[in-house]
Every structure is written in C-alpha cells, then in structure tokens.
Amino acid sequence: MRRIEVADELKVRFPARSAEFDDGFEVGMMALLMSRREAEFTRSVSTRIVDQCIELAGKLGYHLGEREESEETVRLTFRSRRSRPKLRLVSSQAVAS
C-alpha cells in the first residue's frame, strides 16, 4: 500500500487493494490530467508504470520534460507539445561587481 498523489499536497491510500490497483489508479490520474489539456503538470508515480505513462503521454500530445527518480517513485513532468518552450534570457557578458 502506497500513497498516491491526487493533487498538490493531497495523497490517498487504498489499504485493501493490490499494487496493480494502485498502478491502474495512477495511470487513470495521468490520463485525466492529460485530458484537461494543461500546458504542464508534474506527478510522482510508481517506477513500475513510468513506461506506460510516457507512452500514454505521447498518444495524448505530451512529452516528458523532466524525470527525477527515487527508490520507489519517479517524479515526472509532462509538457504539451502545443505549448511554446519556456525561454530564459542568458547574458554572455560577465556582470561587474
């Protein structure tokens, strides 16, 4: 039984359910977030479903922007292919103190 991220700072557990149920719930949450057409979102998921989430994202118009791994979970950031990239102005000149 693990905690599943539903929203920022909101996690749920299903004590009487199997790990497969938890995985299916997480994939369903990812599909819901992608169907909302947000430009970007981040979620922590089980390491077992990372490949499935990335494949789902590709089919729903998202790509993997960032990936941070820990022992049991992976924090994934997905970005819409339709959104423009986030650009930053970087100076090539040294700033004098």
C-alpha positions as CSV (number, residue, x, y, z in Angstrom):
1,M,0.0,0.0,0.0
2,R,1.5,3.3,-1.0
3,R,0.4,6.9,-1.1
4,I,-0.9,8.1,-4.5
5,E,-0.6,11.8,-5.4
6,V,-4.0,13.1,-6.5
7,A,-3.3,16.8,-6.3
8,D,-0.6,19.0,-4.9
9,E,-0.3,18.1,-1.2
10,L,-3.2,15.6,-1.4
11,K,-2.4,11.9,-1.4
12,V,-4.7,8.9,-1.0
13,R,-4.2,5.2,0.0
14,F,-6.2,2.1,-0.7
15,P,-5.3,-0.3,2.1
16,A,-7.5,-3.2,0.9
17,R,-6.3,-3.1,-2.7
18,S,-3.3,-4.6,-4.6
19,A,-0.3,-2.9,-6.1
20,E,-1.9,-3.4,-9.5
21,F,-5.0,-1.4,-8.4
22,D,-2.7,1.4,-7.3
23,D,-0.9,1.3,-10.6
24,G,-4.1,1.5,-12.5
25,F,-5.4,4.4,-10.4
26,E,-2.2,6.3,-11.1
27,V,-2.4,5.7,-14.8
28,G,-6.0,6.9,-14.7
29,M,-5.0,10.1,-12.9
30,M,-2.3,10.7,-15.5
31,A,-4.9,10.3,-18.3
32,L,-7.3,12.7,-16.5
33,L,-4.6,15.3,-16.2
34,M,-3.7,15.0,-19.9
35,S,-7.3,15.2,-20.9
36,R,-7.6,18.6,-19.2
37,R,-5.1,19.9,-21.7
38,E,-2.9,21.7,-19.2
39,A,0.4,23.1,-20.7
40,E,2.4,21.3,-18.0
41,F,2.0,19.2,-14.9
42,T,4.1,17.1,-12.5
43,R,3.2,13.9,-10.7
44,S,5.0,11.3,-8.7
45,V,4.3,7.7,-9.9
46,S,5.4,4.2,-9.2
47,T,8.6,3.1,-11.0
48,R,6.5,0.2,-12.5
49,I,4.3,2.5,-14.6
50,V,6.8,5.0,-15.9
51,D,7.0,3.5,-19.4
52,Q,3.2,3.2,-19.6
53,C,2.8,6.9,-18.6
54,I,5.3,8.0,-21.2
55,E,3.6,6.0,-23.9
56,L,0.2,7.4,-22.9
57,A,1.6,11.0,-22.9
58,G,2.9,10.5,-26.4
59,K,-0.5,9.4,-27.6
60,L,-2.3,12.4,-25.9
61,G,0.0,15.1,-27.2
62,Y,2.5,15.4,-24.3
63,H,6.2,14.7,-24.0
64,L,8.4,14.1,-20.9
65,G,10.1,17.3,-19.8
66,E,11.8,16.2,-16.6
67,R,12.3,13.0,-14.6
68,E,13.5,12.7,-11.0
69,E,14.0,9.2,-9.6
70,S,13.9,8.0,-6.0
71,E,13.8,4.4,-4.7
72,E,10.1,3.6,-5.3
73,T,8.7,6.6,-7.2
74,V,9.6,8.8,-10.1
75,R,8.6,12.4,-10.4
76,L,7.6,13.1,-14.0
77,T,6.9,16.5,-15.6
78,F,5.0,16.4,-18.8
79,R,4.6,19.3,-21.2
80,S,2.1,19.7,-24.0
81,R,3.6,19.6,-27.5
82,R,1.4,22.6,-28.4
83,S,2.9,24.8,-25.7
84,R,5.8,27.0,-26.5
85,P,9.1,26.3,-24.8
86,K,10.0,28.3,-21.7
87,L,12.9,30.5,-22.7
88,R,15.2,32.5,-20.5
89,L,17.4,35.4,-21.4
90,V,21.0,34.5,-20.5
91,S,23.7,37.1,-20.7
92,S,27.0,36.1,-22.2
93,Q,28.8,39.1,-20.5
94,A,30.2,39.0,-17.0
95,V,28.5,41.3,-14.6
96,A,30.9,43.6,-12.8
97,S,30.6,43.9,-9.0
